[in-house]
Amino acid sequence: MYATIQKWGNSQGLRIPKTALESVGLRENDRVEIVQVGNCLQIKAAAPRQHRTLEERLTAFYGKDAEELGRIDTEPEVDWGKSEGAEAW
């Protein structure tokens, strides 16, 4: 099977025939992983994304449990004066 790499916006794209996708169990909008193996590109189904809770994301970002973080205020609140104009409060 042959295909041609074509310009697609500022990138290049490759159209994959529907029969080829169906034969490997992929369909439109599926996430895939592209891996370089030597001078070849290998396309395979991406592992499903794991949903992470806010606590898990904070732990990953800060390197400690969310309960250990406490309040994350670094600066006191700034008073910008009274409202002027048509601001919506």
N, C-alpha and C positions, 0 to 999 in steps of 0.2 A: 504494500500500500504506500502511495506517495502523496505528499501534500506540499504546499508552498507557504512559506512564512510571508505574511503580508503586513503592511503598515496598518495600525489600528490606533488612531489618535496619535499620541507621542510615543507609543510603544509598538511592538510587533506582536502579531497574533497568529495562531495556528488553528485552523478549523479541523476538528476531529469528527469523522463520519459517525453518524448515529449508531450504525451497526457495530462499529468498533467500541463505542462507549457501552452499549448494551451487553456486549460479549464479556466485559469486565465488571459489569454491575454499576456503572456510573451513569448519571443523567445530568441534565442542565442544572446549574447552580450548586452542584456538589463541590465541597472543598477538596482540593487535591494538593499533594506535596510534590514538588519538582526537585529531584536529586541528580546531581552530576556524578556520573560513574565513568571515570576516564574521560573519553571524548564523546560520551553519550549523555542524553538527558532521559531520566526515567520519571514517568508520571504515575503516581499511585494515589489511591484514596487516602485522604488525611484522617488521622485519628479524630474521633469526635471531641469537640471542646468540652472540657469539664466545667460545669457551673461552679463558681467559687463564691462563697458568701462574703459580705463586707469584712467580717472578722478575719477570714482567711486571706483576703487581699491585703488588709492592714498588716497582718503578721508577716506576709511575704515582703511587703515594702519596708517595714521598719525593723524586721528581724526579731521581734518579740511579740508576745501575746497581746491582743487588743486590750485586755484588762490591765496590763502593765503600763499602757501608754498614758493614761490620764488625759487631762485636757490639753489640747495642742494650740493654745493661744500664745503667740509669740509677741504680739504688740497690743497695747491697750486700744480700745475703741476710739476712733477719731470723731470729734464733733465738728462737722462742716458748717455749722450755723443754721439759721432758719431757712425753710424752703422758699425758693423764689421761682417765678415763672409758672409753668404748667406741669411740674413734676407730679407723678401719681404716687401717693403714699397710701 
